[in-house]
């Protein structure tokens, strides 16, 4: 498995999201949820309509699911923009049943049992999007989770909270995970400059 890095600017994130959305609305949505939730790709792609839609047909304010890797419950809020996009995907694919995958692997639902798009396909799409958007580096599906962590760190989120959110055991692992470079560490030395 090759090492992938986080997207390091909101401009890059938006370019990738729009590229993926241009391919298909569901691709833009899973990417958008992924970079805003730090979900692992397996948990992201396993989302079902019942995870995002209330019995009255409206879209939830928070998504709750059980993580496959850890068995822990995870809950996170979603924005109104993402809620609107979820509704559009549900309508576009005629996802009438709660057990239907939110990101179906084929276009029409009907009565047949749907499967979600696959991890390798999602990985391939993100790699393609980064290339097509002229973003240099190694990117894949895990870049979404790493991007969330990188931006949270950049905004000053407490390292202990971030470690807990990602289920990491040490700051060193977190630093490597979000791709903090030696140049960034050097900037800390230069910015302190006590005389």
Beta strands, then each sheet from edge to edge (+ up, - down):
strand 1: 62-66
strand 2: 73-77
sheet 1: 1+ 2-
end
